[in-house]
Amino acid sequence: MEKLFFTVDNEKATQALNFFAIKNKGSINTTCAIKLIFFADRYHLRKYGRPVTGDEYYAMGNGPVASLVKDLAESRGRDYEDYKEYNDRYITHPYEDDYYYISAAPLDEEAFSESDREALEFSWRTFGHLKRDQLIKITHAYPEWHKYEKILSSQRKRVAMSYLDFFEDPTKNIPHMVHDPFEITKEDKAIALERAKERSEVNYLWAQ
């Protein structure tokens, strides 16, 4: 299988954005939130065989970007229009500013499984204290983005990423980290990857 197929969950995407805004005292920089969700998706995929959001990822200049998450965080774009009614109940831009958003309602806890919440808490605990530019540099160290660095700097604005690459380990030190916080044993990684492939096959069949 050349890629893993997951189904995006718009309610989880909105609530993940809401989660990080609430954690950050009610408002958060949009780019920071997008990176924190990437970290949660990466953690959950490598441990449980699926990402939290199931979103489609692209490599862009500022690192990995989940497509629907970005539209929902900025409250604009084609994907946002499809989920506007639900998203606007929880995410608002009081000054029509794309650079940050605020939480407009309490978190809907029912949107998450116990492991989803674990991944979100991991992301916040590990990376939530860091600034925007620091988060970007950290994402650039991971192979799923780093493999596209040259093409992004010279030819393309974005490149579709593969969830399979999320299982690769970095070959260099992670900025601002003492060690790689996503490090797991080969055995655990193999189990998670097998689960991911099985889930992907089911998702693909259901989508036909």
LOTIMAR-633056 format. One line per 4 residues: number of its first residue (from 1); their letters; for each residue z, x, y of N, C-alpha, C. Coordinates in steps of 0.001 Angstrom, whole numbers, plus 500000, padded with zeros to 6 digits. Layout:
N
NUM> A> Z:X:Y:Z:X:Y:Z:X:Y  ...
END
This chain:
208
1> MEKL> 500000:500850:498802:500000:500000:500000:500000:500883:501244  499064:500668:502134:498925:501524:503309:499830:501089:504459  500304:499872:504436:501181:499415:505499:502144:498372:504961  503218:498156:505689:504182:497123:505331:503975:495924:506232
5> FFTV> 504022:494754:505647:503736:493524:506375:505019:492711:506502  505449:492501:507751:506627:491679:508013:506257:490569:508985  507039:489508:508972:506792:488375:509852:507787:488405:511008  507283:488401:512215:508163:488461:513373:508947:487162:513515
9> DNEK> 510204:487296:513911:511092:486159:514132:511399:486103:515628  510793:485142:516325:510937:485107:517785:512370:484826:518219  513104:484009:517438:514479:483720:517822:515360:484961:517680  515157:485723:516614:515890:486975:516476:515532:487940:517597
13> ATQA> 514263:487998:517954:513841:488895:519023:514539:488531:520333  514553:487249:520659:515227:486803:521883:516720:487087:521821  517337:486787:520697:518775:486984:520593:519156:488461:520562  518275:489304:520025:518537:490744:520081:518531:491228:521532
17> LNFF> 517582:490748:522311:517565:491067:523739:518827:490544:524419  519209:489338:524079:520407:488736:524647:521651:489539:524259  521695:489986:523015:522818:490774:522510:523054:492010:523379  521986:492746:523664:522153:493993:524405:522458:493747:525880
21> AIKN> 521935:492667:526442:522296:492332:527820:523779:491997:527915  524271:491207:526961:525691:490844:526951:526561:492079:526767  526151:492967:525862:526906:494201:525637:526964:495049:526908  525924:494951:527729:525837:495757:528947:526317:494973:530167
25> KGSI> 527304:494137:529961:527950:493359:531025:527018:492332:531657  526059:491834:530884:525261:490706:531346:523846:491008:531773  523525:492261:532033:522155:492619:532419:521833:494001:531882  520528:494264:531694:520145:495546:531115:518719:495901:531513
29> NTTC> 518459:497190:531623:517110:497671:531878:516210:497281:530707  515021:496774:531018:514111:496284:529984:513733:497369:528989  513377:498548:529476:512992:499636:528584:514145:500044:527679  515347:500095:528227:516513:500435:527411:516680:499442:526266
33> AIKL> 516553:498162:526575:516710:497139:525545:515649:497264:524461  514420:497532:524860:513327:497687:523891:513601:498866:522961  514130:499958:523500:514455:501116:522665:515622:500804:521739  516625:500112:522235:517779:499777:521406:517379:498862:520244
37> IFFA> 516443:497978:520477:515951:497125:519393:515159:497953:518384  514385:498913:518865:513699:499822:517939:514701:500533:517037  515782:501028:517612:516795:501717:516811:517420:500771:515782  517666:499534:516170:518226:498562:515228:517238:498254:514105
41> DRYH> 515962:498077:514447:514940:497826:513432:514819:499020:512478  514830:500223:513031:514706:501430:512201:515884:501550:511233  517070:501326:511745:518279:501397:510918:518220:500382:509779  517887:499140:510126:517909:498077:509127:516823:498275:508078
45> LRKY> 515659:498732:508487:514573:498968:507544:514949:500057:506552  515512:501148:507036:515845:502282:506172:517039:501987:505265  517874:501039:505648:519050:500730:504823:518842:499507:503938  518127:498486:504459:518032:497217:503739:516603:496807:503363
49> GRPV> 515612:497581:503774:514253:497284:503358:513511:496283:504204  514005:495979:505380:513284:495142:506341:513817:495424:507734  512986:495271:508766:513484:495395:510138:514229:494124:510552  514978:494190:511611:515683:493005:512114:514688:491978:512640
53> TGDE> 513801:492416:513511:512899:491472:514186:511616:491197:513417  511154:492151:512633:509856:492003:511958:508679:492117:512902  508916:492608:514108:507882:492667:515139:506842:493738:514825  505696:493636:515501:504628:494613:515364:504847:495731:516376
57> YYAM> 504880:496969:515896:505185:498105:516757:503935:498867:517175  503971:499333:518429:502917:500187:518971:503547:501450:519555  502862:502578:519385:503258:503811:520055:502655:503794:521450  503501:503944:522464:503059:503992:523844:503691:505199:524518
61> GNGP> 503349:505426:525757:503820:506618:526450:505323:506772:526453  506050:505665:526569:507509:505709:526614:508155:505517:525248  507358:505671:524182:507933:505567:522846:507490:504314:522106  508127:504012:520977:507774:502820:520202:508096:501544:520968
65> VASL> 507196:500582:520891:507381:499318:521595:507078:498169:520638  508027:497276:520485:507822:496068:519688:507088:495048:520556  505939:494580:520111:505022:493797:520940:505645:492514:521490  506160:491666:520601:506747:490411:521061:508008:490658:521875
69> VKDL> 508825:491590:521422:510050:491920:522153:509734:492290:523595  508710:493088:523797:508327:493496:525152:507944:492285:525996  507112:491397:525450:506689:490208:526202:507884:489318:526535  508788:489153:525570:509956:488306:525811:510886:488937:526839
73> AESR> 511065:490249:526758:511953:490937:527701:511425:490860:529128  510095:490893:529265:509479:490857:530589:509141:489441:531033  509300:488484:530125:508986:487073:530402:507560:486904:530927  506639:487524:530231:505233:487394:530587:504387:487808:529381
77> GRDY> 503098:487511:529445:502206:487881:528353:501917:486708:527438  500889:486853:526634:500446:485775:525752:501532:485364:524760  502189:486339:524143:503216:486013:523165:504404:485316:523816  504730:485718:525028:505830:485069:525739:505542:483593:525940
81> EDYK> 504330:483242:526305:503983:481850:526564:504206:480975:525335  504002:481536:524147:504197:480774:522912:505663:480425:522671  506565:481251:523201:507992:481057:522927:508805:480894:524213  508127:480532:525295:508739:480472:526620:509961:479564:526666
85> EYND> 509851:478376:526107:510937:477394:526225:512241:477926:525636  512135:478510:524439:513339:479048:523802:513838:480292:524533  512938:481200:524834:513338:482470:525443:514010:482275:526798  513490:481366:527595:514018:481176:528946:515420:480568:528960
89> RYIT> 515850:480049:527832:517229:479549:527744:518233:480695:527676  517756:481883:527280:518667:483002:527067:518368:484225:527934  517098:484378:528352:516689:485561:529110:516091:485127:530444  516572:485676:531540:516023:485319:532849:515809:486566:533707
93> HPYE> 514917:486416:534676:514628:487458:535665:514862:486838:537039  516070:486912:537544:516399:486197:538780:515590:486620:539994  515104:487855:540004:514333:488344:541148:512899:488675:540750  512442:488082:539643:511094:488326:539122:510838:489827:538975
97> DDYY> 511816:490503:538453:511780:491947:538307:511601:492298:536826  510517:493005:536488:510259:493382:535098:511201:494476:534605  511881:495157:535512:512623:496354:535125:513997:496065:534531  514472:494856:534653:515704:494474:533991:515719:492956:533826
101> YISA> 516578:492493:532962:516736:491052:532774:518228:490756:532592  518589:489487:532684:519988:489114:532510:520114:488080:531401  521294:488042:530812:521609:487018:529809:521926:485719:530521  521312:484629:530053:521511:483331:530694:522372:482383:529861
105> APLD> 522732:482782:528641:523512:481913:527758:524213:482765:526711  525289:482256:526119:525975:483014:525062:525055:483302:523876  525401:484317:523137:524622:484713:521966:524664:483617:520902  523510:483338:520304:523449:482428:519163:523673:483254:517905
109> EEAF> 524907:483288:517424:525268:484113:516286:524516:483722:515017  524107:482465:514917:523441:481995:513709:522048:482598:513532  521534:483228:514566:520206:483837:514469:520220:485076:513573  521404:485679:513382:521490:486950:512680:522203:486827:511342
113> SESD> 521749:487641:510396:522499:487835:509162:523602:488859:509443  524481:489032:508491:525548:490022:508653:524975:491419:508818  523918:491721:508061:523311:493060:508162:522531:493231:509461  521928:492150:509967:521275:492218:511279:522285:492638:512337
117> REAL> 523427:491966:512312:524465:492248:513298:524973:493692:513148  525071:494156:511920:525461:495543:511665:524491:496509:512331  523203:496239:512204:522182:497119:512784:522241:497111:514306  522435:495943:514897:522532:495841:516347:523765:496576:516863
121> EFSW> 524880:496403:516157:526113:497089:516558:525953:498602:516417  525280:499034:515357:525004:500466:515183:524216:501001:516372  523166:500293:516751:522326:500745:517859:523120:500853:519143  523909:499847:519439:524690:499863:520669:525753:500970:520642
125> RTFG> 526444:501086:519522:527507:502087:519393:526949:503503:519491  525770:503722:518931:525198:505066:518866:524431:505448:520122  523730:504479:520705:522805:504793:521794:523082:504034:523104  523955:503062:523071:524135:502184:524230:524644:502866:525478
129> HLKR> 525277:504009:525333:525826:504723:526488:524797:505607:527184  523609:505733:526598:522602:506649:527133:521703:505980:528171  521122:506798:529028:520249:506300:530084:518822:506119:529565  518010:505456:530365:516631:505125:529989:515843:506352:529545
133> DQLI> 515818:507396:530357:515020:508576:530038:515537:509282:528786  516823:509244:528563:517390:509842:527364:516952:509084:526112  516955:507768:526196:516521:506952:525060:515054:507209:524725  514242:507333:525747:512814:507606:525533:512635:508941:524810
137> KITH> 513351:509975:525257:513225:511292:524631:513660:511261:523169  514670:510475:522870:515123:510364:521481:514037:509723:520622  513434:508648:521095:512383:507990:520297:511191:508906:520079  510927:509798:521020:509801:510723:520898:510015:511753:519784
141> AYPE> 511237:511915:519340:511524:512907:518302:511268:512380:516896  511084:511072:516759:510898:510501:515424:509421:510470:515037  509140:510764:513762:507751:510991:513333:506831:509796:513508  507341:508572:513462:506474:507407:513595:505840:507314:514983
145> WHKY> 506498:507903:515995:505884:508000:517329:505234:509365:517523  505915:510418:517111:505467:511781:517401:504063:512055:516873  503668:511431:515767:502349:511673:515185:501214:511240:516105  501526:510387:517085:500498:509883:518002:500581:510511:519394
149> EKIL> 501449:511498:519558:501686:512056:520891:500414:512591:521542  499625:513344:520807:498422:513938:521387:497398:512879:521778  497175:511905:520925:496173:510886:521233:496622:510009:522400  497929:509812:522536:498437:509019:523658:498301:509775:524975
153> SSQR> 498420:511086:524921:498355:511872:526151:496927:512084:526627  495947:511837:525733:494574:512153:526121:493579:511006:526016  493840:510019:525140:492796:509035:524876:493232:507569:524958  494387:507252:524450:494759:505855:524268:496053:505515:525001
157> KRVA> 496191:504248:525390:497431:503785:525995:498427:503327:524942  497907:502872:523806:498804:502471:522731:498080:502565:521391  498865:502789:520329:498326:502903:518983:499248:502121:518052  498667:501322:517160:499476:500565:516212:500243:501516:515300
161> MSYL> 501508:501241:515107:502366:502064:514263:502491:501445:512875  502936:502259:511927:503157:501799:510560:504642:501841:510233  505161:500748:509674:506563:500732:509266:506836:501751:508163  505831:502114:507412:506022:503141:506393:506509:504447:507006
165> DFFE> 506019:504746:508209:506403:505992:508870:507869:505996:509310  508475:504811:509406:509885:504738:509783:510773:505379:508713  510238:505530:507515:511005:506146:506436:510926:507675:506462  510072:508215:507320:509979:509671:507445:511156:510206:508260
169> DPTK> 511549:511428:507979:512649:512064:508701:512107:513019:509761  512829:513189:510849:512367:514099:511905:512374:515542:511446  511474:516318:512014:511386:517739:511668:511950:518627:512770  512541:518008:513778:513152:518774:514870:514441:518093:515289
173> NIPH> 515226:518782:516099:516496:518234:516554:516284:516992:517419  517226:516080:517349:517160:514847:518131:517879:515073:519459  517192:514905:520589:517849:515103:521892:519100:514238:522041  520141:514814:522613:521384:514111:522937:522174:513685:521701
177> MVHD> 521753:514116:520506:522443:513774:519277:522898:515052:518580  524099:515042:518019:524595:516180:517255:523831:516298:515943  523497:515149:515344:522708:515110:514114:521876:513833:514124  520976:513704:513181:520137:512516:513096:520981:511325:512632
181> PFEI> 521192:510326:513469:522042:509192:513085:521430:508284:512028  520151:508469:511721:519483:507648:510715:519420:508334:509350  520064:509458:509213:519983:510221:507974:520601:509455:506809  519864:509367:505698:520353:508721:504485:519929:509579:503290
185> TKED> 520487:509293:502135:520139:510069:500957:518740:509700:500472  518134:510589:499712:516811:510321:499147:516848:509099:498238  517939:508955:497508:518069:507821:496598:518123:506499:497355  518926:506450:498405:519041:505223:499193:517727:504897:499904
189> KAIA> 517049:505929:500368:515766:505717:501031:514742:505147:500056  514717:505686:498840:513775:505207:497829:514031:503745:497489  515301:503364:497400:515644:501968:497107:515198:501054:498245  515487:501461:499485:515102:500652:500649:513591:500527:500761
193> LERA> 512881:501613:500480:511421:501585:500556:510838:500649:499503  511392:500663:498323:510915:499770:497269:511166:498303:497645  512328:498028:498213:512626:496669:498682:511654:496248:499779  511359:497178:500672:510436:496886:501770:509048:496544:501242
197> KERS> 508583:497288:500255:507266:497032:499680:507232:495675:498976  508293:495350:498259:508350:494059:497579:508358:492907:498583  509165:493058:499628:509224:492018:500656:507889:491889:501385  507254:493017:501649:505966:493024:502324:504912:492273:501513
201> EVNY> 504890:492477:500206:503920:491800:499355:504121:490288:499389  505377:489860:499363:505672:488421:499434:505245:487860:500785  505572:488566:501857:505200:488107:503196:503687:487991:503344  502981:488964:502792:501527:488955:502886:500938:487760:502144
205> LWAQ> 501457:487474:500972:500965:486344:500185:501236:485010:500905  502416:484882:501497:502755:483650:502210:501884:483454:503435  501420:484552:504026:500619:484466:505252:499160:484086:504982  498732:484157:503716:497333:483858:503403:497058:482354:503434
END
